[in-house]
Amino acid sequence: MKNIKIEKNNDNNNKDNLSLSKVTSEKAVNNDTNEDSLAEITSSIDKTTIKSSQEAPESKSSKNKEDENKKLENENKETEIKEENETIERRKSIFEEEIEKAKAREEADSNNNEVEEEYPEKAKEDWDDLDAEDEFDPIMVSEYVNDIFVYLREKELTTKPDPDYIENINKELSWKMRTSLVDWIIQLHYAFKFCLETLYLTINIVDRFLSVRLVPSAHLPLVGIAALFIAAKYEEIIVPSVEQVLKAANNCNTPEEVFIVERCILRELEFDLNYPSPLNFLRRISKADDYEMFGRTLSKFFMELSLLNNKFLNYLPSKITAASMYLSRIMLDRQEWTPNLRHYSGYHEDELKECVSLLIQSLASPPKKWNRSVLDKYALPKFGKVSLFARQWLKRNIDKAEDLIV
């Protein structure tokens, strides 16, 4: 019996031990699971903290980028606003300039009215609108022609040289030296068969440059060559090389010297080569003269003759053109100055007397070797021998010529 009880007790002890082992194993399992869960929690916490720590600078950088973009947008808006304001101001300034020009025109019209009171013939508006017939001709630009010539009349004031630049600046030079230089330039111009605009622009460049810059007499031909080269590049379609120009001038200078003087001239003139030559105004006046060829060629002869005389620097190109046309009509026994000519030239005949007188004196003076290129040029059949005609008329009509001299 005792043995049986002992065995039972042993069995109970074994059962208790088994239950204890189960409990301990369950506890161990629970501990493992708790540890695993703690590890997962800690790892998840670490990941979230890492993500948050990574996201924080990213969010900051994105915010900074957004701020920078906003700043850039604001700056762009400010610049756009400034540009708009500048354009508005420019438009205002343009409108103000137009208003001032309109006021100046009104004043000019009032002055013209005063002149018309002095000259009753001028008050009669009996001139014909010759631009109306060119309404459908796009080349003649009849809708802009009046504005164009108003601009040219303004521009000839700004491109006028100093008529006393020899006495004021270039005292080493003389007017005789200028005349011989112009005569030489006319010969070079004719040798290259340049257009007449090139010749007038060349002489204007020389005179304007000598009006602002001291030039030794030894460098005067170099100034003439550089001015001719500049004018040819401005007016001509096909321009000879500098070597060809120097060859025609007997290689008196080197290409490098021409380029140096060319740059110097353009700097002094501030690259302003927009010179309204007498030819521009002759085309306008010829419209009122029915584009008569011989009278027009005779006017060109007088205009080119004026280049040799420094006294014509006191007159504007438009007045020299009007005086040339006026004198040519007298020589051809035509009506002296019609209302159309008065209107399209912008000058009354009484305003042209001094210039006409100077033209007759230049024509009457005996030609010399250093100033006869214009006479020889216009004595050719190509130009209708108008220089011979003018000098013969002067011999036959001495009394008329004396009456025209003031």
C-alpha positions as CSV (number, residue, x, y, z in Angstrom):
1,M,0.0,0.0,0.0
2,K,2.8,2.3,1.0
3,N,4.5,1.5,-2.2
4,I,1.4,2.3,-4.2
5,K,1.0,5.7,-2.3
6,I,4.6,6.5,-3.0
7,E,4.2,5.7,-6.7
8,K,1.1,7.9,-6.7
9,N,3.0,10.6,-5.0
10,N,5.7,10.2,-7.6
11,D,3.2,10.4,-10.3
12,N,1.7,13.5,-8.8
13,N,5.1,15.0,-8.5
14,N,5.8,14.2,-12.1
15,K,2.5,15.8,-13.1
16,D,3.4,18.9,-11.1
17,N,6.8,19.0,-12.6
18,L,5.3,18.7,-16.1
19,S,2.9,21.4,-15.3
20,L,5.7,23.6,-13.9
21,S,7.8,22.9,-17.0
22,K,4.8,23.9,-19.2
23,V,4.3,27.0,-17.2
24,T,8.0,27.9,-17.4
25,S,8.0,27.1,-21.1
26,E,4.9,29.2,-21.6
27,K,6.5,32.0,-19.6
28,A,9.6,31.7,-21.8
29,V,7.5,31.8,-24.9
30,N,5.6,34.7,-23.5
31,N,8.9,36.4,-22.7
32,D,10.2,35.7,-26.2
33,T,7.0,37.1,-27.7
34,N,7.2,40.1,-25.4
35,E,10.8,40.6,-26.4
36,D,10.0,40.2,-30.1
37,S,7.1,42.7,-29.7
38,L,9.4,45.1,-27.9
39,A,12.0,44.7,-30.6
40,E,9.3,45.4,-33.2
41,I,8.1,48.4,-31.3
42,T,11.6,49.8,-30.9
43,S,12.4,49.1,-34.5
44,S,9.2,50.7,-35.6
45,I,10.0,53.7,-33.4
46,D,13.5,53.9,-34.8
47,K,12.1,53.8,-38.3
48,T,9.6,56.4,-37.6
49,T,12.1,58.6,-35.9
50,I,14.5,58.1,-38.8
51,K,11.8,58.9,-41.3
52,S,10.7,61.9,-39.4
53,S,14.3,63.0,-39.1
54,Q,14.8,62.5,-42.8
55,E,11.5,64.1,-43.7
56,A,12.3,67.2,-41.5
57,P,15.2,68.5,-43.6
58,E,13.3,67.5,-46.8
59,S,10.3,69.5,-45.7
60,K,12.6,72.4,-44.7
61,S,14.4,72.3,-48.1
62,S,11.0,72.1,-49.9
63,K,9.8,75.1,-47.9
64,N,13.0,76.9,-48.8
65,K,12.5,76.1,-52.4
66,E,9.0,77.3,-52.3
67,D,10.1,80.5,-50.6
68,E,12.8,81.0,-53.3
69,N,10.3,80.4,-56.0
70,K,7.9,82.9,-54.5
71,K,10.7,85.4,-54.2
72,L,11.6,84.8,-57.9
73,E,8.0,85.2,-58.9
74,N,7.7,88.4,-56.9
75,E,11.0,89.7,-58.5
76,N,9.7,88.7,-62.0
77,K,6.4,90.5,-61.2
78,E,8.3,93.6,-60.0
79,T,10.5,93.6,-63.1
80,E,7.4,93.2,-65.3
81,I,5.8,96.1,-63.5
82,K,8.9,98.2,-63.9
83,E,9.1,97.4,-67.6
84,E,5.4,98.2,-68.1
85,N,6.0,101.5,-66.3
86,E,9.0,102.2,-68.4
87,T,7.1,101.5,-71.6
88,I,4.3,103.7,-70.4
89,E,6.8,106.5,-69.6
90,R,8.4,106.0,-73.1
91,R,5.0,106.2,-74.7
92,K,4.2,109.3,-72.7
93,S,7.6,110.8,-73.7
94,I,6.9,109.9,-77.4
95,F,3.4,111.5,-77.1
96,E,5.0,114.5,-75.4
97,E,7.5,114.8,-78.2
98,E,4.7,114.6,-80.8
99,I,2.8,117.2,-78.9
100,E,5.9,119.5,-78.8
101,K,6.4,118.9,-82.5
102,A,2.8,119.8,-83.2
103,K,3.2,122.9,-81.2
104,A,6.4,123.8,-83.1
105,R,4.6,123.2,-86.3
106,E,1.8,125.5,-85.2
107,E,4.4,128.2,-84.3
108,A,6.0,127.7,-87.7
109,D,2.7,128.0,-89.4
110,S,2.1,131.2,-87.4
111,N,5.5,132.5,-88.5
112,N,4.6,131.5,-92.1
113,N,1.4,133.5,-91.7
114,E,3.5,136.5,-90.6
115,V,5.8,136.0,-93.6
116,E,2.7,135.7,-95.8
117,E,1.6,139.1,-94.5
118,E,4.9,140.5,-95.6
119,Y,4.6,138.7,-99.0
120,P,1.0,138.9,-100.1
121,E,1.8,136.6,-103.1
122,K,2.7,133.9,-100.7
123,A,-0.6,134.2,-98.9
124,K,-2.5,132.9,-101.9
125,E,-3.0,129.2,-101.6
126,D,-3.0,128.7,-105.3
127,W,-0.5,125.9,-105.4
128,D,-1.6,122.4,-106.6
129,D,-1.5,119.2,-104.5
130,L,0.9,117.3,-106.8
131,D,1.1,114.4,-104.3
132,A,-2.5,113.5,-104.9
133,E,-1.8,111.9,-108.2
134,D,0.7,109.6,-106.5
135,E,-1.9,108.2,-104.1
136,F,-1.7,104.7,-105.5
137,D,2.1,104.7,-106.2
138,P,3.8,102.9,-103.2
139,I,7.2,104.2,-104.3
140,M,6.3,107.8,-104.0
141,V,4.8,107.3,-100.4
142,S,2.5,110.3,-100.8
143,E,0.9,109.7,-97.4
144,Y,4.3,110.2,-95.7
145,V,6.1,112.6,-98.0
146,N,5.2,115.8,-96.0
147,D,6.4,114.2,-92.7
148,I,9.6,113.0,-94.4
149,F,10.5,116.5,-95.6
150,V,9.7,118.1,-92.3
151,Y,12.2,115.6,-90.8
152,L,14.8,116.4,-93.4
153,R,14.4,120.1,-92.8
154,E,15.0,119.5,-89.1
155,K,17.9,117.2,-89.8
156,E,19.8,119.6,-92.0
157,L,20.1,122.0,-89.0
158,T,21.8,119.3,-86.9
159,T,24.2,118.3,-89.7
160,K,25.3,121.8,-90.6
161,P,29.1,122.3,-90.2
162,D,30.7,125.4,-88.6
163,P,31.0,127.9,-91.5
164,D,34.1,129.5,-89.8
165,Y,35.9,126.3,-88.7
166,I,39.2,127.5,-90.4
167,E,39.3,130.6,-88.2
168,N,37.9,128.9,-85.1
169,I,39.7,125.5,-85.0
170,N,42.0,124.6,-87.9
171,K,44.0,127.8,-88.2
172,E,46.8,125.9,-89.9
173,L,44.5,125.2,-92.9
174,S,43.2,127.7,-95.4
175,W,40.0,127.9,-97.5
176,K,42.0,127.5,-100.6
177,M,43.3,124.1,-99.3
178,R,39.7,123.1,-98.7
179,T,38.8,124.0,-102.2
180,S,41.6,122.0,-103.7
181,L,40.7,119.0,-101.5
182,V,37.0,119.2,-102.6
183,D,38.1,119.4,-106.3
184,W,40.3,116.3,-105.8
185,I,37.5,114.4,-104.1
186,I,35.2,115.3,-107.0
187,Q,37.7,113.8,-109.4
188,L,38.0,110.6,-107.3
189,H,34.2,110.4,-107.0
190,Y,33.8,110.6,-110.8
191,A,36.6,108.1,-111.4
192,F,34.7,105.5,-109.3
193,K,31.4,106.4,-110.9
194,F,29.8,106.8,-107.4
195,C,26.3,108.2,-107.0
196,L,25.9,111.9,-106.2
197,E,24.7,111.2,-102.7
198,T,28.2,109.8,-101.9
199,L,29.8,113.0,-103.0
200,Y,27.6,115.3,-100.9
201,L,28.0,113.1,-97.9
202,T,31.8,113.0,-98.3
203,I,32.1,116.8,-98.3
204,N,29.7,117.1,-95.4
205,I,31.7,114.5,-93.4
206,V,35.0,116.5,-94.1
207,D,33.5,119.8,-93.1
208,R,31.8,118.5,-89.9
209,F,35.0,116.7,-88.9
210,L,37.1,119.7,-89.4
211,S,34.6,121.7,-87.4
212,V,35.3,119.7,-84.2
213,R,38.8,118.3,-84.6
214,L,42.2,119.9,-85.2
215,V,43.8,118.4,-88.3
216,P,47.4,119.2,-89.6
217,S,47.6,120.2,-93.2
218,A,49.7,117.1,-94.1
219,H,46.8,114.9,-93.0
220,L,44.1,116.7,-94.9
221,P,44.2,114.4,-98.0
222,L,44.0,111.4,-95.6
223,V,40.8,112.8,-94.1
224,G,39.3,113.2,-97.6
225,I,40.1,109.6,-98.5
226,A,38.7,108.3,-95.2
227,A,35.5,110.4,-95.7
228,L,35.0,109.2,-99.2
229,F,35.5,105.6,-98.1
230,I,32.9,106.0,-95.3
231,A,30.4,107.7,-97.6
232,A,30.8,105.0,-100.2
233,K,30.1,102.3,-97.7
234,Y,27.0,104.2,-96.5
235,E,25.5,105.0,-99.9
236,E,26.9,102.6,-102.6
237,I,25.8,99.1,-103.3
238,I,29.2,97.9,-104.5
239,V,32.1,99.5,-102.6
240,P,35.7,99.3,-103.8
241,S,38.4,98.0,-101.4
242,V,40.6,100.5,-99.6
243,E,43.5,99.4,-101.7
244,Q,41.6,100.4,-104.8
245,V,40.8,103.8,-103.4
246,L,44.4,104.4,-102.4
247,K,45.6,103.3,-105.8
248,A,43.4,105.9,-107.4
249,A,44.8,108.4,-104.9
250,N,48.4,107.5,-106.0
251,N,49.0,105.5,-102.8
252,C,49.6,108.6,-100.7
253,N,48.7,106.6,-97.5
254,T,48.5,103.1,-96.1
255,P,45.3,101.1,-95.4
256,E,46.0,101.1,-91.7
257,E,46.2,104.9,-91.7
258,V,42.8,105.1,-93.5
259,F,41.2,102.8,-90.9
260,I,42.6,104.8,-88.0
261,V,41.2,108.1,-89.4
262,E,37.9,106.4,-90.4
263,R,37.4,105.3,-86.7
264,C,38.3,108.7,-85.5
265,I,35.9,110.4,-87.8
266,L,33.0,108.1,-86.9
267,R,33.7,108.7,-83.2
268,E,33.8,112.4,-83.5
269,L,30.5,112.5,-85.6
270,E,28.9,109.9,-83.2
271,F,28.1,107.7,-86.3
272,D,25.5,110.3,-87.4
273,L,25.7,110.0,-91.2
274,N,22.1,110.8,-91.9
275,Y,22.7,113.9,-93.9
276,P,19.9,115.4,-96.1
277,S,21.8,116.4,-99.3
278,P,20.6,119.0,-101.8
279,L,19.5,116.1,-104.0
280,N,16.8,115.2,-101.6
281,F,15.3,118.6,-101.9
282,L,15.9,118.8,-105.7
283,R,13.7,115.7,-106.2
284,R,10.9,117.5,-104.2
285,I,11.2,120.7,-106.2
286,S,11.5,118.9,-109.5
287,K,8.0,117.7,-109.0
288,A,6.8,121.3,-109.3
289,D,9.0,121.7,-112.4
290,D,7.6,118.6,-114.2
291,Y,10.9,116.9,-113.9
292,E,12.4,118.9,-116.9
293,M,15.7,117.2,-117.6
294,F,17.9,120.1,-118.8
295,G,16.8,122.5,-116.0
296,R,17.3,119.8,-113.5
297,T,20.9,119.0,-114.8
298,L,21.6,122.7,-114.7
299,S,20.5,122.9,-111.1
300,K,22.8,119.9,-110.3
301,F,25.7,121.9,-111.8
302,F,25.0,124.9,-109.6
303,M,24.6,122.7,-106.5
304,E,27.9,120.9,-107.2
305,L,29.6,124.2,-107.9
306,S,28.6,125.4,-104.5
307,L,30.7,122.7,-102.9
308,L,33.9,124.5,-104.0
309,N,33.0,127.8,-102.3
310,N,33.3,127.8,-98.5
311,K,30.8,130.8,-98.3
312,F,28.0,128.3,-99.1
313,L,28.5,126.7,-95.7
314,N,26.4,129.5,-94.3
315,Y,23.4,128.2,-96.2
316,L,21.3,125.1,-95.7
317,P,21.1,122.4,-98.5
318,S,17.4,123.1,-99.1
319,K,18.1,126.8,-99.7
320,I,21.1,126.0,-102.1
321,T,18.8,123.7,-104.0
322,A,16.0,126.3,-104.3
323,A,18.5,129.0,-105.4
324,S,19.9,126.6,-108.0
325,M,16.5,125.9,-109.4
326,Y,15.6,129.6,-109.3
327,L,18.7,130.5,-111.3
328,S,18.3,127.7,-113.8
329,R,14.8,128.9,-114.6
330,I,16.0,132.4,-115.1
331,M,18.6,131.2,-117.6
332,L,16.1,129.1,-119.5
333,D,13.7,132.1,-119.7
334,R,10.9,130.4,-117.8
335,Q,8.5,131.8,-115.2
336,E,10.8,132.5,-112.4
337,W,9.1,131.2,-109.3
338,T,5.6,129.7,-109.5
339,P,3.3,129.1,-106.5
340,N,4.0,125.4,-106.8
341,L,7.8,126.0,-106.7
342,R,7.3,128.4,-103.8
343,H,5.3,125.8,-101.8
344,Y,7.4,122.7,-102.6
345,S,10.7,124.4,-102.0
346,G,9.6,126.2,-98.8
347,Y,11.3,129.5,-99.9
348,H,10.0,132.8,-101.3
349,E,12.1,134.3,-104.1
350,D,13.2,137.2,-101.9
351,E,14.7,134.6,-99.5
352,L,16.9,133.3,-102.3
353,K,18.5,136.5,-103.5
354,E,21.8,136.2,-101.5
355,C,22.4,132.6,-102.4
356,V,21.6,133.3,-106.1
357,S,24.0,136.2,-106.1
358,L,26.7,134.0,-104.7
359,L,26.1,131.4,-107.4
360,I,26.5,134.0,-110.1
361,Q,29.7,135.2,-108.6
362,S,31.1,131.7,-108.4
363,L,30.2,131.1,-112.0
364,A,31.7,134.4,-113.1
365,S,35.0,133.9,-111.4
366,P,37.7,132.6,-113.8
367,P,38.4,128.9,-113.3
368,K,41.8,127.8,-112.0
369,K,43.6,124.5,-112.2
370,W,42.7,123.5,-108.7
371,N,39.0,124.2,-108.9
372,R,37.8,123.5,-112.5
373,S,36.7,119.8,-112.1
374,V,33.0,120.7,-111.9
375,L,33.2,122.9,-115.0
376,D,35.0,120.1,-116.9
377,K,32.6,117.4,-115.7
378,Y,29.4,119.3,-116.7
379,A,30.9,120.3,-120.0
380,L,30.6,116.7,-121.2
381,P,27.8,115.7,-123.6
382,K,26.7,113.2,-121.0
383,F,25.5,116.2,-118.8
384,G,24.2,118.3,-121.7
385,K,27.2,120.6,-121.6
386,V,25.3,122.7,-119.1
387,S,28.4,124.4,-117.7
388,L,29.2,125.8,-121.2
389,F,25.6,126.9,-121.5
390,A,25.7,128.7,-118.2
391,R,28.9,130.6,-118.9
392,Q,27.8,131.6,-122.4
393,W,24.5,132.9,-120.9
394,L,26.5,134.9,-118.4
395,K,28.5,136.5,-121.2
396,R,25.3,137.3,-123.2
397,N,23.2,138.6,-120.3
398,I,25.6,140.7,-118.2
399,D,22.9,143.2,-117.3
400,K,20.6,140.5,-116.0
401,A,23.4,138.9,-114.0
402,E,24.3,142.2,-112.5
403,D,20.7,142.8,-111.4
404,L,20.7,139.4,-109.6
405,I,23.9,140.2,-107.7
406,V,23.1,141.7,-104.3
